[in-house]
Amino acid sequence: MSQFNDTQPIFLQIGERIAEMILNKSAREGEALPSVRQISADLSVNPLTVTRAYQSLVDLGIVESRRGMGMFVQEGARERLLTHEREKFLTDEWPRIRARMAALELDPAKLMSEGSTNE
């Protein structure tokens, strides 16, 4: 995991990294996630910061805490996370992107056709 940016709290960035592990299936449903202590040491952050990141994922129903065992990816977590991230994208990011495209007079259809030829 690389450095953090200054635009959002560290616990949110850690939560996003864990969510990305779930989305790209490097952390599968039912599997244990890295311990708070491990992430804290790897990233040189306070364990409370990592705990807060995990709690945000628990609140979303993505991760569960098993007493004495650690944090685990919940069953159905990837689908719930996809739904959550899609909603967040469509309400938070897409309006900004669409406005920027309009300001730059970019044609979405042309961008999509150009993108598909470059893959």
Secondary structure, DSSP 4 states (H G I P E B T S, - for coil): --PPPSSS-HHHHHHHHHHHHHHTTSS-TTPBPPPHHHHHHHHT--HHHHHHHHHHHHHTTSEEEETTTEEEEPTTHHHHHHHHHHHHIIIIIHHHHHHHHHHTT--HHHHHHHHHH--
